[in-house]
Amino acid sequence: MLFRKGYLRVVIATGTLSLGINMPTRSSVFVGESVYLNSLNYRQAAGRAGRRGFDNLGNVVFHAFSHAKVERIMSSKLPSLIGHFPISTSLVLRLFILLHNSNESDHAKHTINTLLTQGKLVIGGGEFKEQVLHHLRFSIEFLRRQKLLDSNGRPLNFAGLTSHLYYVENSSFALHVLLCNGYMKDLCKNINKSPDSTCLELMLVLANLFGRDQKLFPRHRSLPPLPDAAAELLENQNERTLRTYVTYVESFVKSYCNNSDNVLPFSGLECGGKITTSEPNLKSRSSFVALSGHGDNFTSVDDLTSSVRRGVLIDGASVPHLQVDSSTVNGYLYYFYIHGDVKKLDQDHGIPAGTVWFVLKDFSLTLAAIEAGLICFIKDGPGAYYDFKDEGDDIDGDIQDDEDDQESVTSTTTDDGSSGVSSEAADPGFKNVLKTVTLLRKKFEEKFRKMWA
């Protein structure tokens, strides 16, 4: 209000101020390059210049920008508005937690039904509604195999922690795998004897899991690879996830995709004649990709999502997986934990000074969420912990729920009738994990706060 009335002549702010606030200016000045400044953000912020009814022209100034970057963001087209799955696996888990914690109240059921049945902005065929429901089914199956839901839809294990980290979905599911398979307990068992080396190894693992969003910077020093035991667990998990979603595609194609996939969309001509592949009954693979000899044997999630047949709306973002290879991952978190030097983040990892605080703050919040999730799990978090290996993990068959599996569950009942984890039920090894995470967070925060001085 002060700015619009003329009492404030200049406002210096981040790009967030340009979204949704009526503050017309005479001039807009962009100071310093940023990987987050794209054509859409530029158009939104630059549109503030030129006050309606006051100025015939508005001025836009670029300071400390390369000429090529200015030309690129001014001439680039605005990004297209495309549709994606309105649901994610993390959202499905959060809906089950809502249903369980509300004791399956009518309000929770109404909210969930409204969310899953409302009209969506989507680019796709008429089978989209069926595909959403089909994807929901396989998200539930994935959560069952991850031991995050039981047969009745009750959240288990670290469901609260995993759902809280929904904004880093792939990393949160990978963390759950390491927690439930005992890797984290083995890593942190020597925290009392050798705290420094234990924290450093944990930092390496977490940097591999949660430091994968900084590929936009042109240069970086790569992370050391994951420890072999952790890499093997994640590779096995990726293989199980691939097989689960290949089954999803096959069953959906069998039920809903009856049209041929080798017809050109505009001319209607059949492409390539009779398609010959190593597999006579090609169903899931795109017929155009199959012209090169590929069959329905998918080797990775990326292979599945990039060459699936027409009519199946599936992309990498809808399949929770995490690539184990860290050769292309920016190691800024791991090395900052070692040296604590902000200037080296720019020199060695290409992170501009104006962006450093934000990327370090993101990881700081992630550490806080992990610590809080472990505390809730050990004390009274939702679900009941049980041995990860006790329940069947047969990908080729249906999930079995026999009496032996139910006997392995140790839980308590609270006054309101909901299940919870008692401190006795939780494995004592997780107390070492919590202690290590707390110490790691303290060390990281000490280095992080020095940059504020």
N, C-alpha and C positions, 0 to 999 in steps of 0.2 A: 504493500500500500504506500509506503514511504517512497519507494522507487517510482511508482506510477504517478505520484503527486509531485515528483521533482525534487524532493528533499535529499534523496540519495542519487548522486549523479553517475556513479559507477558501481557495478556489482561484479565481483569475481567469484565464480562458482564452478562446480563440476558440471558435466553434461546432464546430470539428473535434473537440474533446475529448468532445463528447456522442455521438459515433458509435463504437459498438463497444467502449467501455471501461466496466467495471462500477464506477461511482462514485456510488452513491446518496447523496442529500443531504437535508437537512431543508428547505432553501429553494433555489430557483433564481432568480437575478436577471438580467434582461435589461437591459443598460445601453446606451442609444443605438440609434437606428433604423439599419437596414441594408437595402439592396435585396436582400440574399441571405437575409433572414429571411422565410421563407414558412411556410405552415401545417405542412408536413412537418417542417422544421427546428425549428419551435417545439414541435411535439408530441414530437419526439425529445428535445429538451433539457429541456422542462418535465417530462417523465416521470421525470426523475431525482429530483424532489422527492417526499418521502414514503417513508421507508425501511421496507421490508417487515419486520414484526416489531418495529419501534421506534415509528413515527409512525402515528397514525390519519389525519392529514391532512398534505399537503405544501403549502408556500407558494410561490407564483410571484409575483414582483415585477417590475413594469415601471418603469424609471427613464428619464426624458427621452424619453418616447414620446408621440405624439399619441393622444388617446382613440380616434379613428377607426381608427388602425392597430392598436391593441390589439383592438378589436372585430372587425376584419376577420380577423386571423390566428387568433383564438380560435374564430370561427364558421365559417371556411372549411372546405370539405371537403378531404380529402386528395386529392392528384392521382391520377388514374387510371393504372393500369399498362397501357401499350399497347405494342404491338410495332412495331419499325422494322426496316429492313434490318440483318441481322447483319453485313453486309460494307459497306465503304465503298471508294471509289476509292483512297484512300491506303493502306488495308489491302491491297488487291490489289497495289499497287506494292511494299509492304514484303514481301509474300510472294514476289514475283519476285526481289527483292534477296536474301532468305534463300536461295532456291533457287539463285541464281547464285553467291553467295559461299560456299555449301557444296559447290560443284561437283556440284549435283544429288544430294546424298547421300540414302540411303534414309530416314534419320531426318527430314530436311527434308520429303521427299515425304509421309511418314506424318503429320507434324505438320500439313501443309497439308490433306491429305485429311480428317483428323480434324476440323479447324476448319470445313471447308466442308460436311461431311456430318452433323455432330452435330445433335441435336434442338434446335430454337429455340422460345423462348416468343414466340408470334406470334398476332396476331388477323388472320385472313385466310381465304381459301378453300383448297380442296384443291390448287390450282395453285401453292401458295407455293414448293414445292421447285423446280418448273420456272422460276418467276420469279426465284428466287435465282440459278440457273445462267444464266438469260438476262441478268440484271443483271451477272453476272460477265463474260459475254461482251462486253457493251457497255462495261464498265469497262476491259477490255483494249483495246477499240477506241479509247476515249477516250485512253488512255495512249499508244497508237501514234500517234495524230494529234497528241498533245502532244509527240512525239519523246522520250518518257521510256522507251520500250521499243522494241527492234528486232524484226524478224520472228521471231527465235528466242527472244524473251522476255528478252534481255539488257538490263539497265538502262543508260540512256544519259543524257548531258548532266548535269543537276543532279538526278538521281533521288535521290541520297543526301540532298541538302539538302531537297528537296520532301517526302520521306517522313519526315524528322526533324521537320518542322513539321506532322505529321499532325493535331495538335489545333487548327490553324487551316487546315483543308483548303482552303477556297475561296481564302484569301489566298495560300497557298503555291503553288497552281497559277497564280494571277495573276502572282506574282513570277516564276515560271518562264517565262511568256510574255514578260515584259519583258526577262528575261535573254537568252533564246534569239533574240529578234528584234532584238537590238542596241541596244535603247533604253537600257539601263543603261550600256553602253559609251559611247554618245554623251553621256549625262548626266554621266559621270565623267571625260571626257577632259581637262577643264581643271582637274583637282584640284590640280595643281602651281601653276598660275597664280592661281587664285581659289578657294582651299579653303573659305572661309566660305560663299560663295554656292552652291558645288556641294553642300556638306553640307546647306545649308538646303533646296535643291530635292530632294535625296534624302530628307530628313526628311519633306517634304510628301508624296512618293510613298509612303513606308513607312507614314506615319500614315493615309493613305487606304486602304492595304491591310490593316494590322494593328490599326487603332484602331476597328473597327466593332462591338465587343462591348459598348460602354458606352451603349446606347440606353435603358437602364432609368432613367437619371437624368432627373428631370423637366425640368430646364432645361440648356441648354448653348449654347456658342458654336460655330457650325458651322465645319467645315474649309473652306479655300479649295479650289476644284475642282482635279482632276488636270490636269496639263499636257495639251494637246490631243493630242500624239503618243501618250502613254500611254493616254489615254482611248479613242483610236481603236483601238489594239491590243486593249484589253480588250473593247470593243464587238464587234469582229470575232470575238474568241474566244467571247464569249457567243452570238453568232449561230451559229457552228460547233457549239458544244455543244448548242444548242437543236435544230439539225437532226439531230445524232447521236441525241439521245434521243427525238425525234419518230419517227425510224426505228425505234428500240427499241420504242416503244409500238405502232407500227403492226404490226411483225412479230410481237410477242407476242400482240396481239389477234387477228391472223390465224390463229395457231397454236392458241391456247388459249381464247379468249373467244368461244364459239359461242352463248351465251345472249343474249337480248334485254336491252337496258339500260334500257328504258322501262317496266318493270313495278315497281309499288310493292312493297316487300319483305314487308309483312305481309298486305295484302289480296289481293295478286296481280293487282290491276287494272292495265290498261294505261293509262298516263298520257298525256294530250294527244292521243290519237288518232294519226293519221298525221302523223309529224313532217316538217315541210318546212324545209329549210335551203338555203343557197346552193350546197351541194354535195350531189348526190343520194345518194352513197355515204358516209354518215357512219359512221366506224369508231372513231376514237380519242376524240372528244369525247363527254362525257356527254350522253345524250339529253335530260335535263332542262335542261341549259344550252343545248342546241341549240334549245329551244323559243323562245328569244329571237332566233333567226336566226343563231347562230354555227355555223360549219362546222369543218372539221379544220385550218384555217389558224391555227396558234398563233403569237402575236406575241412571247411571252417565256417563259422557264422558269416563272415564277410563273403565267402563264396556262395552261401545260401541266399543272402539278402541281395546280392548284386546280380544273380542270374536266375532268380525264381521266375516262374512263368507269369504271364499276364493274368490279371484277375485276383492275384494274391497281394494285398497291401501289407507288406512287411518290410521294415528297414532295420538297420543296425541299432537304432535307438530303442526299438521295441523289444530287443532280445538282450537281456542282462548278461553280459560277458565282459571279461577284461583280458586283453592280450598280455602275455607274460613277458614278451620281449621289451626291455627297457632301453634299448640302444638309441631310440629316438625321443626318450623322455627327458625333459629338462631337469637337471639335478639341483635346482636352486634351493629347494628345501633342505636337502641332506647336507649340502656344503655350507649353507648358512648356519645350520645347527653346529657345524664344526668350527667355523671361523667367526661368525657373527658380524661380518663386515658387509655393510650395505653397498659400498662402492663396488665390491667384487661381483655383486649380483648384476650390475650393469656391464662390467668388464668381461666377466666369464660367461654370463648367461643371457645377456642382451635384454634385461628387464629395465626399462627407463625408470629414472628416479621417481617420477610421479606415480608410477604403478606399483612400486615396491611395497608400500604400506598395505595396499589392498590385497595383494597375493599372500603376504605373510599373515594378514588378519584373517583371511579365509581359512588358512590351515590352523590358526589359533582357535577359531571357533569350532573346527572339526575336532581338535584335541579335547576341547571342553565338552563337546557332545559325546565323544567316546568315554570320557571319564564319568560323566553323569549317567550314561547308559550302563556302565559296569557297576556303579554304585547302586542303581535301582535294581539291577539284576541280582546282586548279592543280597540286598536287603529284602525288597518286597515287590520286585517288578512283575509285570504280567506274564503269564505262562508258567510252565513247570520245566525245569531242566531235567534232562535225562541223557544217558550216554548216546552220543551221535551214531554209534555203530550198532545199536541194538535194533533199530527199526530197519526193515528191508530197504535196500537201495537198488533194486533190480529195475533198470531202465526199460528192459524189453517187456516186462510184465506189469500188471496192475499193482498198485500199492496195496499191500496187505496190512490189515489191522487185526492182529490176533491177540490173544490174551497175554502172551509173553511180552508183547510190546507195551501193553497197558501196565503190566506189573513193574516195568522199569521206570515209570514216572513217579517222581517224588514231589509232592506238592503239599501246600497247606491251604486251608479255607479261611477266609477273612470273615468278619462279622456280616458283610453284605452278601456273602455267598459266593464271591468270585475267587478264583484260584490264584495263588501267589507262590513265590519262592521264599522259603525261609532261609535264614543264614546257615542253618545246618544242612539244608538240601543242596545248596550251591557247593560246587567242588572247591575245596580250599585252594587249589591251584590258581583259581581266578582272582584270589586276593593278591597274589604276586603280580598278576597281570595288571590289576588296578593300581598297585603300588608303583609299578614301572611306568605306567601311563601318567600317573600323577607326578612322578619325578621328572619324566621327560617333558611334560608340559611346563613344569616350573623352570627347567633349564632353558627351554625354548622361549618362554616369556621373558626371562632375564635378558636374553640377547635381543629379543624383539623390542623391549622397552628402551634399550639403550639408544635406539635411533630417534627416540622422541626428545632426548636430552638436548 
